[in-house]
Amino acid sequence: MKLGLAAIDAVCDRLGRPERRVPSVLVAGTNGKGSAAATLSAIARASGVRAGLYTSPHLVCVGERIRVGEADLSDDELDGALEPVFRAADGASEIPLTYFEALTAAAFVAFSDRNLDLAVLEVGLGGRYDATNVAPARLSVVTSIGLDHTEELGPTLSAIAREKAGIFRAGRPALIGPRDEEPLRVLAEAARECGAAAHLAADEVEVSEVATSLDGTRFTLVTPCRRYELAT
């Protein structure tokens, strides 16, 4: 593990900035970020948007981490995305990449090569210094804040929230999921400081009538636009 953006930024520069060619969403959080990223990607596909999804870790094969539409990258496709990454990293002067940085760069290459409409990127650790944070996100999401990776991110909820708020972008929406007072305050302050447009999920979305069974989950969702009866 190596927190910091210097290596991934340098490699992306040598690659011709693939992370800037596809509009992206960054999803951070202690819990729920993988589910939120996968759901957002599914919503995009259902809307006719050609979306890529980058998540971690994988369960069976590495290609699970990089999806295009509903398909994981095959071994050959993953090799094809990693080859230019390794070539860029091994150039003069050599840039040492971590496992996660190499796969993140490969995801950028894979999504760019396919000219996708959207890339949904799950943040690996924290936010500010995570490799995914080189992407100029159109939307940033923080799902929840808990005490995770305290040695790297800090010992308090406030410190961890500040690190995850590092994915916020000036002039872009920042969707804030936590409801607890301390992390909510820090995230809202961070959004104001960087010029992001803060949206508090608790103020804009209401979920009720949740029923879970072996067939899935049914619930009612109310947004500022309309009321939905949904099932997963």
C-alpha positions as CSV (number, residue, x, y, z in Angstrom):
1,M,0.0,0.0,0.0
2,K,1.3,3.4,-0.9
3,L,-1.0,6.4,-0.4
4,G,-0.4,9.3,-2.8
5,L,-1.1,10.3,-6.4
6,A,2.4,11.0,-7.7
7,A,2.9,7.6,-9.4
8,I,-0.6,7.1,-10.8
9,D,-0.6,10.7,-12.1
10,A,2.8,10.3,-13.8
11,V,1.7,7.0,-15.5
12,C,-1.6,8.5,-16.6
13,D,0.3,11.4,-18.1
14,R,2.5,9.0,-20.1
15,L,-0.6,7.2,-21.2
16,G,-2.1,10.3,-22.6
17,R,-4.6,10.9,-19.8
18,P,-7.1,8.1,-20.3
19,E,-8.8,9.0,-17.0
20,R,-10.0,12.3,-18.6
21,R,-11.6,10.8,-21.7
22,V,-14.6,9.2,-20.0
23,P,-16.9,11.2,-17.6
24,S,-16.6,9.6,-14.2
25,V,-18.3,9.2,-10.9
26,L,-16.2,8.5,-7.7
27,V,-17.9,6.5,-4.9
28,A,-16.2,6.5,-1.5
29,G,-17.3,5.4,2.0
30,T,-16.6,3.0,4.8
31,N,-19.5,0.7,3.9
32,G,-21.9,0.6,0.9
33,K,-19.6,2.0,-1.7
34,G,-19.4,-1.2,-3.7
35,S,-23.2,-1.6,-3.7
36,A,-23.7,2.0,-4.6
37,A,-21.3,1.9,-7.5
38,A,-22.8,-1.4,-8.8
39,T,-26.3,0.0,-8.5
40,L,-25.4,3.3,-10.3
41,S,-23.7,1.3,-13.1
42,A,-26.9,-0.8,-13.4
43,I,-29.1,2.3,-13.6
44,A,-26.8,3.7,-16.3
45,R,-27.1,0.5,-18.4
46,A,-30.9,0.5,-18.0
47,S,-30.9,4.0,-19.3
48,G,-29.0,3.2,-22.4
49,V,-25.7,4.6,-21.1
50,R,-22.6,2.6,-22.0
51,A,-21.0,2.4,-18.5
52,G,-17.8,0.9,-17.1
53,L,-17.5,-0.2,-13.5
54,Y,-14.3,-0.4,-11.4
55,T,-14.5,-2.1,-8.0
56,S,-12.3,-4.0,-5.6
57,P,-11.5,-6.6,-4.4
58,H,-12.3,-9.4,-6.7
59,L,-13.6,-12.8,-5.6
60,V,-12.5,-15.3,-8.2
61,C,-10.6,-13.5,-11.1
62,V,-9.0,-10.1,-11.4
63,G,-11.1,-9.2,-14.4
64,E,-14.1,-8.9,-12.0
65,R,-12.7,-5.5,-11.0
66,I,-13.1,-4.0,-14.4
67,R,-16.5,-4.4,-16.0
68,V,-17.9,-3.0,-19.3
69,G,-21.7,-3.2,-19.3
70,E,-22.5,-6.5,-17.7
71,A,-19.3,-8.3,-18.6
72,D,-16.0,-8.6,-16.7
73,L,-12.9,-8.1,-18.6
74,S,-11.5,-11.4,-20.0
75,D,-7.9,-12.4,-19.3
76,D,-6.9,-11.3,-22.8
77,E,-8.7,-8.0,-22.4
78,L,-7.1,-7.4,-19.0
79,D,-3.7,-8.2,-20.5
80,G,-4.4,-5.7,-23.3
81,A,-5.3,-3.0,-20.8
82,L,-2.3,-3.7,-18.5
83,E,0.3,-3.9,-21.3
84,P,0.5,-0.1,-22.0
85,V,0.4,0.6,-18.3
86,F,3.5,-1.6,-17.7
87,R,5.2,-0.1,-20.7
88,A,4.5,3.4,-19.4
89,A,5.7,2.5,-15.9
90,D,8.8,0.8,-17.1
91,G,9.9,3.8,-19.3
92,A,12.7,6.2,-18.4
93,S,12.6,7.0,-15.6
94,E,10.9,3.9,-14.1
95,I,7.7,4.6,-12.1
96,P,7.0,2.0,-9.4
97,L,3.3,1.2,-9.2
98,T,1.4,-0.7,-6.6
99,Y,-0.9,-3.5,-7.6
100,F,-3.9,-1.3,-7.1
101,E,-2.4,1.6,-9.0
102,A,-1.6,-0.6,-12.0
103,L,-5.2,-2.0,-12.1
104,T,-6.7,1.5,-11.7
105,A,-4.6,2.7,-14.7
106,A,-5.7,-0.4,-16.6
107,A,-9.3,0.4,-15.9
108,F,-8.8,3.9,-17.3
109,V,-7.2,2.5,-20.4
110,A,-10.0,-0.1,-20.9
111,F,-12.8,2.4,-20.5
112,S,-11.1,5.0,-22.7
113,D,-10.3,2.5,-25.5
114,R,-14.0,1.5,-25.6
115,N,-15.2,5.2,-25.7
116,L,-17.7,4.6,-22.9
117,D,-20.2,7.2,-21.8
118,L,-19.5,6.9,-18.1
119,A,-17.1,5.3,-15.7
120,V,-18.2,4.5,-12.2
121,L,-15.1,4.2,-9.9
122,E,-15.2,2.7,-6.4
123,V,-12.5,4.4,-4.3
124,G,-10.1,1.9,-2.8
125,L,-9.0,3.5,0.5
126,G,-10.0,6.9,1.9
127,G,-10.3,9.3,-1.0
128,R,-7.8,12.1,-1.1
129,Y,-4.8,9.9,-1.8
130,D,-6.5,7.0,-3.5
131,A,-5.4,6.2,-7.0
132,T,-8.9,6.7,-8.4
133,N,-8.8,10.3,-7.3
134,V,-6.8,11.4,-10.4
135,A,-10.1,11.1,-12.4
136,P,-11.9,14.5,-12.8
137,A,-15.2,13.2,-11.4
138,R,-18.4,14.8,-12.6
139,L,-20.1,13.5,-9.4
140,S,-18.6,12.5,-6.1
141,V,-20.4,10.2,-3.6
142,V,-19.6,9.4,0.1
143,T,-21.9,6.6,1.3
144,S,-21.0,6.3,5.0
145,I,-18.3,7.1,7.5
146,G,-17.0,4.6,10.1
147,L,-13.7,3.9,11.8
148,D,-11.8,2.1,9.0
149,H,-8.0,2.0,8.2
150,T,-7.4,4.4,11.1
151,E,-3.6,4.1,10.8
152,E,-3.7,5.6,7.3
153,L,-6.8,7.8,7.6
154,G,-6.8,9.0,11.2
155,P,-8.3,7.9,14.5
156,T,-11.6,9.9,14.5
157,L,-14.7,10.0,12.3
158,S,-13.9,13.6,11.5
159,A,-10.4,12.8,10.3
160,I,-11.7,9.9,8.1
161,A,-14.5,12.1,6.7
162,R,-12.0,14.8,5.8
163,E,-9.9,12.2,3.9
164,K,-12.9,10.8,2.0
165,A,-14.1,14.4,1.2
166,G,-10.9,14.7,-0.9
167,I,-12.8,13.3,-3.9
168,F,-15.1,16.4,-4.0
169,R,-14.7,18.7,-7.0
170,A,-15.3,22.5,-7.3
171,G,-18.5,23.2,-9.2
172,R,-19.6,19.6,-9.2
173,P,-22.2,17.9,-7.0
174,A,-21.1,16.0,-3.9
175,L,-23.7,13.5,-2.7
176,I,-23.4,13.0,1.1
177,G,-24.9,9.8,2.6
178,P,-23.8,9.9,6.3
179,R,-26.5,11.1,8.8
180,D,-24.4,11.2,12.0
181,E,-23.7,14.8,13.0
182,E,-19.9,14.7,13.2
183,P,-19.1,13.2,9.8
184,L,-22.0,15.1,8.2
185,R,-20.7,18.4,9.4
186,V,-17.1,17.7,8.2
187,L,-18.3,16.6,4.8
188,A,-20.6,19.6,4.3
189,E,-17.8,21.9,5.4
190,A,-15.3,20.3,3.0
191,A,-17.8,20.7,0.1
192,R,-18.2,24.4,0.9
193,E,-14.4,24.9,1.2
194,C,-13.7,23.4,-2.2
195,G,-16.7,24.9,-4.0
196,A,-18.6,21.6,-4.5
197,A,-22.4,21.6,-4.5
198,A,-23.4,19.5,-1.4
199,H,-26.5,17.3,-1.6
200,L,-27.5,15.6,1.6
201,A,-29.2,12.3,0.8
202,A,-31.3,12.4,3.9
203,D,-32.8,15.7,2.9
204,E,-33.5,14.7,-0.7
205,V,-34.4,11.0,-0.7
206,E,-36.7,8.9,1.5
207,V,-36.7,5.1,1.5
208,S,-39.6,3.3,3.3
209,E,-41.7,0.1,3.2
210,V,-38.6,-2.1,2.9
211,A,-39.4,-5.8,2.5
212,T,-36.6,-8.3,2.0
213,S,-37.0,-11.9,0.9
214,L,-35.1,-14.6,-1.0
215,D,-36.5,-13.1,-4.2
216,G,-34.9,-9.7,-3.5
217,T,-35.8,-6.4,-1.8
218,R,-38.8,-4.3,-2.4
219,F,-39.1,-0.7,-1.2
220,T,-40.6,2.7,-1.8
221,L,-38.3,5.5,-2.9
222,V,-39.4,9.2,-2.8
223,T,-37.2,11.8,-4.5
224,P,-37.7,15.5,-5.3
225,C,-39.0,14.4,-8.7
226,R,-41.4,11.5,-8.0
227,R,-42.4,8.4,-6.0
228,Y,-41.1,5.0,-7.1
229,E,-42.1,1.4,-6.1
230,L,-38.9,-0.6,-6.8
231,A,-37.5,-4.1,-6.5
232,T,-33.9,-5.4,-6.7
